[in-house]
Amino acid sequence: GGGGSEEGQTVAVTVSLLRKDFRQLQPRTLGPIHLFVAACFADLMAPDDLVRTLLRLSAGLAASTLIYAPITFAGQTFMSPSSPREGAIPSDEEVMSIYHGCLQHQQGHFLNPPALIDSFSRHGVPLLAQGPSHW
């Protein structure tokens, strides 16, 4: 039958964890891929690099592969309520601004999910859903 598991049915799942540079994976490394989970991952690559790599690997992706990329950081961390600057101690907003700048400029993170969505769209990859996480 269809997807999912109902009482009395068993669904076989194979999980592969790779310790490799994602950009260096070769097509068909894992065989057909039905679900690609990229948790805390999509913000670590330039959007076009990520999409091009996925498309290059498409020989190993199933026609209906679902790419699930939860916790793609958008650089919008804030404190509520926010503490103001007190003498030499910076405000929470200043600290978060420095943190986000460090992620982008020193660590090479990409904190712009709309650019990722645009890249998928430009490459003909449909988007099923997207939205913020309110933790």
C-alpha positions in Angstrom: 0.0 0.0 0.0 0.8 3.7 0.4 3.3 5.4 2.6 3.4 5.2 6.4 2.8 2.5 8.8 -0.5 1.2 10.1 -1.1 -1.2 12.9 -0.1 -4.7 11.8 2.2 -3.3 9.0 5.9 -3.1 9.0 8.0 -0.5 7.0 11.6 -1.3 6.4 13.9 1.7 6.8 17.6 2.0 6.0 19.5 4.9 7.6 23.0 5.8 6.4 25.2 8.3 8.2 28.2 9.5 6.3 31.2 11.2 7.6 32.2 12.8 4.3 32.2 16.1 2.6 28.7 16.2 1.2 29.9 18.0 -1.9 32.3 15.1 -2.7 29.6 12.4 -2.7 29.2 10.5 -6.0 25.9 9.7 -7.6 24.5 6.3 -6.5 26.7 6.2 -3.4 23.7 5.1 -1.4 21.3 3.8 -4.0 17.9 5.4 -4.3 17.2 8.0 -1.7 13.6 8.6 -0.7 14.2 11.0 2.2 17.2 13.3 2.6 17.3 14.8 6.1 19.5 17.9 6.4 18.9 18.9 10.0 21.1 21.9 11.0 22.8 21.6 7.6 21.3 23.8 4.8 22.7 26.9 6.3 26.3 25.5 6.1 26.5 25.7 2.3 25.8 28.4 -0.2 22.3 27.9 -1.4 23.3 27.3 -5.1 26.1 24.9 -4.0 23.6 22.8 -1.9 21.0 22.7 -4.7 23.6 21.9 -7.4 25.0 19.1 -5.3 21.6 17.6 -4.7 20.8 17.8 -8.4 24.2 16.2 -9.2 23.3 13.4 -6.8 19.9 13.1 -8.4 21.0 9.9 -10.2 20.7 8.3 -6.7 17.6 10.2 -5.6 14.2 8.7 -6.2 11.9 10.8 -8.4 9.8 11.7 -5.4 12.7 12.3 -2.9 11.7 14.5 0.0 14.3 16.9 1.3 13.7 17.7 4.9 15.8 20.6 6.2 14.7 21.5 9.7 16.6 24.0 11.8 18.0 25.9 8.9 19.3 28.9 10.9 18.1 32.3 9.7 20.3 34.4 12.0 17.3 35.8 14.0 18.2 34.8 17.5 17.0 37.3 20.1 16.4 37.6 23.8 13.0 38.4 25.2 13.0 40.6 27.1 16.2 42.1 25.8 18.7 43.5 28.2 20.0 47.0 27.4 23.7 48.0 27.4 25.0 48.6 30.9 28.4 50.4 30.8 30.9 48.1 29.2 28.5 45.2 29.1 26.8 45.1 25.6 23.1 44.8 25.1 21.6 41.5 24.1 20.9 42.9 20.7 24.6 43.8 20.3 25.7 40.3 21.4 23.3 38.6 19.0 24.5 40.9 16.1 28.1 39.9 16.8 27.2 36.3 17.1 25.3 36.3 13.7 28.2 38.2 12.1 30.7 35.6 13.4 28.6 32.8 11.9 28.5 34.5 8.6 31.9 36.0 8.2 34.1 33.6 10.3 32.3 30.3 10.1 30.9 30.7 6.5 27.2 30.1 7.4 24.4 31.2 5.1 21.7 32.8 7.1 19.2 33.6 4.4 16.5 30.9 3.9 14.7 32.9 1.2 17.9 32.6 -0.9 17.8 28.8 -0.4 14.1 28.7 -1.4 14.8 30.9 -4.4 17.7 28.6 -5.5 15.4 25.5 -5.3 12.8 27.3 -7.3 15.3 28.5 -10.0 16.4 24.9 -10.4 12.9 23.6 -10.7 12.6 21.9 -7.3 9.1 22.4 -5.8 8.7 23.6 -2.2 6.1 21.7 -0.1 6.3 23.8 3.0 8.5 26.3 4.9 8.2 28.4 8.0 9.8 29.6 11.2 10.4 27.5 14.3 9.2 29.2 17.5 11.2 27.7 20.3 
